[in-house]
Amino acid sequence: MKRLRYSVAMSLDGFIAGPNGEYDWIVMDPEFDWKALYDQFDTVVMGRGTYDTMRERGMSPKAMGMRVFVVSTSLAPAEHPDVTIISRHVPQAIAAVKAEAVKDVWLFGGGVLFRTLLDAGLVDGIDVAVEPVLLGSGVPLIPEGHRGELRLVECMPRASGVVMLKYEVA
């Protein structure tokens, strides 16, 4: 079974979005190799909020070149043919997605979805880009829930001021 990895940008004070969902504070590092990141995955899983944000910005998850699963209880699958909607039995559905994946699975955005899958024991790794900003408030990295132990695998400071952290879930 392939690994489910949560990949997210976070402010130094622990927020993944500002108080109004904004993410204009994320440093766009011109030296970051997006192709190398995308090549690690063949499947992406995201929550409804992340999916909506992508669509509002004119982005298509399908353009990422991966199978795309969106967790939502309100989206109609017929209206979103480029993605697979998961509306119930989320942990079981994601376990099946992991079992079918050829490469690792990218959990892309969605702190609530991250918490759900972490508590279900399905998250294997957490990749955090710590941004050089203090937001003061906003959407936390993870909502309240069970304690989780992590093991640091990699720490890479970048010239942009971003620190890339990779953890394995113990």
C-alpha positions in Angstrom: 0.0 0.0 0.0 1.3 3.4 -0.9 1.7 6.3 1.6 -0.8 9.1 2.1 1.2 12.3 2.6 -0.3 15.6 3.7 1.5 18.4 2.0 0.7 22.0 3.1 2.1 25.5 3.6 1.8 26.9 7.1 2.6 30.2 8.7 5.2 30.1 11.5 2.3 30.5 14.0 0.5 27.4 12.7 -2.1 28.6 10.2 -2.7 27.1 6.7 -5.0 30.0 5.6 -5.7 33.5 6.9 -9.0 34.4 8.7 -10.8 34.8 5.4 -9.3 31.8 3.8 -6.6 33.8 2.1 -3.2 32.3 1.1 -1.5 35.3 -0.5 1.1 35.1 2.2 2.6 31.9 0.8 6.0 32.5 -0.7 6.2 31.5 -4.4 9.8 30.2 -4.4 11.0 30.4 -8.0 13.5 27.7 -7.4 11.0 25.1 -6.2 10.7 22.1 -8.5 6.9 21.6 -8.9 7.5 18.8 -11.5 9.6 16.8 -9.0 6.8 17.2 -6.4 4.1 16.1 -8.8 6.2 13.1 -10.0 6.0 11.6 -6.5 2.2 11.2 -6.8 -0.3 9.6 -9.1 -3.4 10.5 -6.9 -4.5 13.6 -5.1 -7.1 13.8 -2.4 -8.6 17.2 -1.3 -11.5 18.6 0.7 -14.3 20.6 -0.8 -12.9 23.9 0.3 -9.5 23.3 -1.5 -11.4 22.1 -4.6 -13.6 25.2 -4.6 -10.6 27.5 -4.2 -8.8 25.9 -7.1 -11.9 26.3 -9.3 -12.4 29.9 -8.3 -8.8 30.6 -9.3 -9.4 29.0 -12.7 -7.3 26.0 -11.9 -8.2 22.4 -12.7 -7.1 19.6 -10.5 -7.2 17.3 -13.5 -4.3 19.5 -15.0 -2.1 18.1 -12.2 -2.0 14.9 -14.3 -3.3 12.7 -11.4 -6.4 10.9 -10.4 -8.4 13.4 -8.3 -10.7 12.6 -5.4 -12.7 15.3 -3.7 -14.3 14.7 -0.3 -17.7 16.4 -0.2 -21.2 15.6 1.0 -22.8 18.3 -1.2 -21.2 18.1 -4.6 -23.1 16.3 -7.4 -20.7 13.9 -9.2 -22.4 14.5 -12.5 -21.6 18.2 -12.3 -17.8 17.4 -11.7 -16.8 14.7 -14.2 -13.1 15.4 -14.0 -12.9 14.3 -10.3 -14.3 11.4 -8.2 -16.5 12.6 -5.4 -16.3 10.8 -2.0 -19.3 11.6 0.0 -19.5 8.9 2.7 -17.4 6.3 4.4 -14.4 8.6 3.9 -11.8 6.6 5.8 -12.7 3.4 4.0 -12.8 5.1 0.6 -9.4 6.6 1.2 -7.9 3.3 2.4 -9.1 1.8 -1.0 -7.6 4.8 -2.9 -4.2 4.1 -1.1 -4.4 0.4 -1.9 -5.0 1.1 -5.7 -2.3 3.8 -6.0 0.9 3.1 -7.9 2.7 6.1 -6.3 2.1 7.9 -3.1 -1.2 9.7 -2.5 -1.1 13.5 -2.0 -3.5 14.9 0.6 -3.6 18.4 -0.7 -5.2 21.0 1.6 -8.0 20.6 4.1 -7.2 20.7 7.8 -10.5 19.0 8.8 -10.0 16.2 6.2 -6.4 15.8 7.4 -7.6 15.4 11.0 -10.2 12.9 10.0 -7.7 10.8 8.1 -5.0 11.2 10.7 -7.3 10.0 13.5 -8.3 7.0 11.2 -4.6 6.0 11.0 -4.4 6.7 7.3 -1.8 9.5 7.1 1.7 8.3 6.8 3.6 11.5 6.3 3.3 15.2 6.7 5.3 17.6 4.5 5.1 21.2 5.8 6.5 24.3 4.1 6.9 26.7 7.1 6.4 30.2 5.6 8.3 33.2 7.1 5.1 35.0 8.2 3.0 35.4 11.4 -0.7 35.6 10.5 -2.0 36.0 14.1 -5.2 34.1 13.3 -6.8 31.9 10.6 -7.4 28.3 9.7 -5.2 26.1 12.0 -2.9 23.4 10.6 -5.1 20.8 12.3 -8.3 21.0 14.3 -8.5 19.5 17.8 -8.2 15.8 18.1 -6.1 12.9 19.2 -2.4 13.3 20.0 -0.1 12.1 17.3 3.6 11.3 17.4 5.9 12.2 14.5 9.4 11.5 13.4 11.4 14.2 11.6 12.8 12.8 8.3 14.1 16.0 6.7 14.6 19.7 7.4 15.6 21.9 4.5 15.9 25.7 4.8 15.5 27.5 1.5 16.9 30.8 0.4 13.4 32.2 0.2 13.1 31.9 4.0 10.8 28.9 3.8 11.7 25.8 5.8 10.6 22.5 4.4 9.9 19.9 7.0 9.1 16.2 6.4 7.7 14.0 9.1 6.6 10.4 9.3 3.6 9.6 11.4 4.9 7.2 14.2 
